C-alpha cells in the first residue's frame, strides 16, 4: 500500500513539474534561449562585442546606430540578466526617457511597478512578474545614467 501511495505521489509531482515556464522577452528575443543563440541574434541586429567591457560570465555589446549598450550576464548557456545602459550628457535627456520607458513596460508587463525611489534625480521602478523582473533606473547625480535591467525569475548560480 505504501508503494502505491508513493508511486501516486511521484506521478502527481511529475505532472506538476512538467508545466511550461514562461520567460521574459528582451526586444522580441526570449530570455530562455541559449546564450550563443542570443549572441548570434544580437549580432544579426548590428551589435558588436565590446571586448574592453566583456569579462568572464558577462558579454558587452554595442551598436553604433543604437543609443544604448547591452550587457548580458550568463552562467553556462543560460542568460541570467540583460542590462541596457544609456549614455547621455545631460540630465534632461535621461529624465525624458524614464516615463515613456516605464509606461511602455507597464503596458507590456501589466500592473503597477514597485517604486522604491521617487526623487527628481534618482528614480527606480521595478516590475515583478512570474516571468522575471524588469527594473528601470534613473540616476542623475554626477553623471546622467539611465539603465533598464531584465532579470530571469530564477538566477542560476
TAQUI-V655200 format. One record per helix or strand of 2 or more residues. SS is the DSSP state (alpha for helix, beta for strand). FROM is the first residue (numbers start at 1). TO is the last residue. If there is no record, write none. Layout:
# TAQUI-V655200
SS | FROM | TO
SS | FROM | TO
This chain:
# TAQUI-V655200
alpha | 2 | 17
beta | 25 | 26
beta | 29 | 30
alpha | 35 | 44
beta | 48 | 49
beta | 58 | 62
beta | 68 | 75
beta | 78 | 87
alpha | 91 | 109
beta | 114 | 118
beta | 122 | 128
beta | 132 | 140
beta | 144 | 152
